[in-house]
Amino acid sequence: MLQNYQPFEPLIKRIRDDGKCLPGGILKVDSFINHQIDPMLLKQMADEFVRRFAGTHLDKVLTIEASGIAPAIMVGLELKVPVVFAKKKKPSTMSEMYVAEVFSFTKNKTYTVCCSKEFIRPDEKLLFIDDFLANGNAAKGMLELAEQAGAQIAGMGFIVEKAFQSGGAILREKGLQVESLAIIESLDNCTIKFKEN
């Protein structure tokens, strides 16, 4: 259940100014988040994630390639912990790995994602960071990888959450601390409707 939602105003303003809505419930933020990146905004968002997860012991930041890498690195820098990203293709040099299936809503494709056993250890506390939360498929895949490793995802942070899709509710029902900086209630008629706090 979503409680105590705090919209992150610098991000809300930027989405209003530069975000684009496409038919089919697609929000484009590629001019400042996931193609061209505004590092100043990225740092502000990382600081906000660090503030929201303050008091939670974290050993590493976890993400999935590709769009989650930039915000995850910035959060890792602020927390002074390593950042691990799950790969969508198995490298020939990786022998021992954890593997999960992840369906991509935007690409309409299922990926087998993997992470070396070397980089997620038993009993580690992980913070998962990603750009979007829609149906929660990437997040569920990362929960599966962490479970295989005997590690724990202590929290999840998303830049944008689409409340009209099921991911946020599913993750919160699992008892996870899920923090989204901007929550979109609707993209009907290509109009961006934000959730208020």
C-alpha positions as CSV (number, residue, x, y, z in Angstrom):
1,M,0.0,0.0,0.0
2,L,1.3,3.4,-1.0
3,Q,1.7,5.7,2.1
4,N,3.6,8.9,2.7
5,Y,4.3,9.6,-1.0
6,Q,6.5,12.6,-1.5
7,P,6.7,14.0,-5.1
8,F,10.2,15.1,-5.9
9,E,9.4,18.6,-7.3
10,P,12.5,19.2,-9.4
11,L,11.7,16.0,-11.3
12,I,8.0,16.7,-11.6
13,K,8.8,20.1,-13.1
14,R,11.2,18.6,-15.6
15,I,8.7,16.0,-16.7
16,R,6.1,18.8,-17.1
17,D,8.6,20.9,-19.2
18,D,10.4,18.2,-21.2
19,G,8.5,14.9,-20.9
20,K,6.6,13.6,-23.9
21,C,3.6,11.4,-23.9
22,L,3.0,8.8,-26.6
23,P,0.0,6.7,-27.4
24,G,-0.1,3.4,-25.5
25,G,0.8,4.7,-22.0
26,I,4.4,5.6,-22.9
27,L,6.1,8.5,-21.2
28,K,9.3,9.7,-22.9
29,V,12.0,11.2,-20.7
30,D,14.8,10.5,-23.0
31,S,16.0,14.1,-23.2
32,F,17.1,14.1,-19.6
33,I,17.0,10.6,-18.0
34,N,17.5,7.6,-20.3
35,H,19.1,8.7,-23.5
36,Q,20.5,12.2,-23.1
37,I,21.2,12.5,-19.3
38,D,21.1,15.7,-17.2
39,P,23.8,14.9,-14.6
40,M,22.8,17.8,-12.3
41,L,19.2,16.4,-12.1
42,L,20.6,12.9,-11.7
43,K,22.6,14.0,-8.7
44,Q,19.6,15.7,-7.1
45,M,17.6,12.5,-7.5
46,A,20.4,10.4,-6.1
47,D,20.6,12.7,-3.0
48,E,16.8,12.3,-2.6
49,F,17.1,8.5,-2.8
50,V,19.9,8.5,-0.2
51,R,17.7,10.7,2.1
52,R,14.8,8.3,1.7
53,F,16.8,5.2,2.5
54,A,18.8,6.8,5.3
55,G,19.0,4.4,8.3
56,T,18.9,1.3,6.1
57,H,22.2,-0.6,6.0
58,L,23.1,-1.1,2.3
59,D,26.1,-3.0,1.0
60,K,25.5,-2.5,-2.8
61,V,23.3,-0.8,-5.3
62,L,21.7,-3.2,-7.8
63,T,20.2,-2.3,-11.2
64,I,19.6,-3.8,-14.7
65,E,21.0,-2.6,-17.9
66,A,20.7,-0.2,-19.6
67,S,18.6,2.7,-18.3
68,G,19.1,2.0,-14.6
69,I,22.9,2.2,-14.7
70,A,23.3,6.0,-14.7
71,P,21.0,6.7,-11.7
72,A,22.4,3.6,-9.9
73,I,26.0,4.8,-10.3
74,M,25.1,8.2,-8.9
75,V,23.3,6.6,-5.9
76,G,26.3,4.3,-5.3
77,L,28.6,7.3,-5.4
78,E,26.6,9.1,-2.8
79,L,26.3,6.0,-0.6
80,K,30.0,5.1,-1.2
81,V,29.1,1.4,-2.1
82,P,29.7,-0.7,-5.3
83,V,27.1,-0.8,-8.0
84,V,26.2,-4.1,-9.7
85,F,24.1,-4.3,-12.9
86,A,22.4,-7.4,-14.2
87,K,23.3,-8.1,-17.8
88,K,20.8,-8.9,-20.6
89,K,23.3,-11.0,-22.4
90,K,25.5,-13.7,-20.9
91,P,29.2,-12.8,-21.4
92,S,31.4,-15.6,-22.6
93,T,33.8,-14.8,-19.7
94,M,31.1,-15.4,-17.0
95,S,31.0,-18.9,-15.7
96,E,29.1,-18.9,-12.4
97,M,26.0,-16.8,-12.4
98,Y,22.5,-16.2,-11.1
99,V,19.8,-16.1,-13.9
100,A,16.3,-14.7,-14.1
101,E,13.7,-14.1,-16.8
102,V,12.5,-10.5,-17.3
103,F,9.8,-9.3,-19.7
104,S,10.4,-5.8,-21.1
105,F,7.1,-3.8,-21.6
106,T,8.7,-1.2,-23.8
107,K,10.6,-3.8,-26.0
108,N,7.8,-6.4,-25.8
109,K,10.5,-9.1,-25.3
110,T,11.7,-11.5,-22.6
111,Y,15.3,-11.3,-21.6
112,T,17.4,-13.8,-19.6
113,V,19.3,-11.5,-17.3
114,C,22.3,-12.7,-15.4
115,C,24.7,-11.6,-12.7
116,S,28.0,-13.1,-11.6
117,K,27.9,-15.0,-8.3
118,E,31.1,-13.1,-7.5
119,F,29.3,-9.8,-7.2
120,I,26.2,-10.7,-5.1
121,R,27.1,-12.4,-1.9
122,P,24.9,-14.2,0.7
123,D,23.6,-11.8,3.4
124,E,24.3,-8.6,1.5
125,K,21.7,-5.9,1.7
126,L,20.9,-4.4,-1.8
127,L,19.2,-1.3,-3.0
128,F,17.6,-1.7,-6.4
129,I,17.4,1.5,-8.5
130,D,15.8,1.8,-11.9
131,D,14.3,4.5,-14.1
132,F,10.7,3.2,-14.5
133,L,8.4,1.1,-12.5
134,A,5.4,-0.2,-14.6
135,N,4.5,-3.8,-14.2
136,G,7.5,-4.5,-12.0
137,N,9.0,-7.2,-14.2
138,A,12.6,-6.0,-13.8
139,A,12.1,-5.6,-10.1
140,K,10.7,-9.1,-9.7
141,G,13.7,-10.5,-11.7
142,M,16.1,-8.7,-9.3
143,L,14.2,-10.1,-6.3
144,E,14.7,-13.6,-7.8
145,L,18.5,-13.0,-8.4
146,A,18.9,-11.8,-4.8
147,E,17.0,-14.8,-3.5
148,Q,19.2,-17.2,-5.4
149,A,22.2,-15.4,-3.9
150,G,20.9,-15.5,-0.3
151,A,21.0,-11.7,-0.4
152,Q,18.2,-9.3,0.5
153,I,16.8,-6.4,-1.4
154,A,16.4,-3.9,1.4
155,G,14.6,-1.3,-0.7
156,M,13.7,-0.2,-4.3
157,G,13.9,3.3,-5.8
158,F,12.4,4.3,-9.0
159,I,12.6,7.7,-10.8
160,V,9.1,7.3,-12.4
161,E,6.3,5.0,-11.3
162,K,3.2,4.4,-13.5
163,A,0.5,3.9,-10.9
164,F,-2.0,2.7,-13.5
165,Q,0.1,-0.5,-13.9
166,S,0.4,-3.1,-11.3
167,G,4.1,-3.1,-10.3
168,G,4.0,-0.7,-7.4
169,A,1.1,-2.5,-5.7
170,I,2.7,-5.9,-6.2
171,L,6.1,-4.8,-4.7
172,R,4.5,-3.0,-1.7
173,E,2.4,-6.0,-0.9
174,K,5.6,-7.9,-0.5
175,G,6.5,-5.5,2.3
176,L,9.3,-3.8,0.4
177,Q,10.2,-0.1,0.9
178,V,9.4,1.3,-2.5
179,E,10.3,4.9,-3.2
180,S,9.2,6.6,-6.4
181,L,10.2,10.2,-7.1
182,A,7.4,10.9,-9.5
183,I,4.1,8.8,-9.7
184,I,2.0,9.1,-12.8
185,E,-1.7,8.3,-12.3
186,S,-2.7,8.5,-15.9
187,L,-1.4,9.1,-19.4
188,D,-4.9,9.0,-21.0
189,N,-5.3,11.2,-24.0
190,C,-1.6,11.8,-23.9
191,T,-2.0,14.0,-20.9
192,I,0.4,13.5,-17.9
193,K,-1.5,13.3,-14.7
194,F,0.7,13.2,-11.6
195,K,-0.3,11.7,-8.2
196,E,-0.4,14.4,-5.6
197,N,1.0,13.7,-2.1
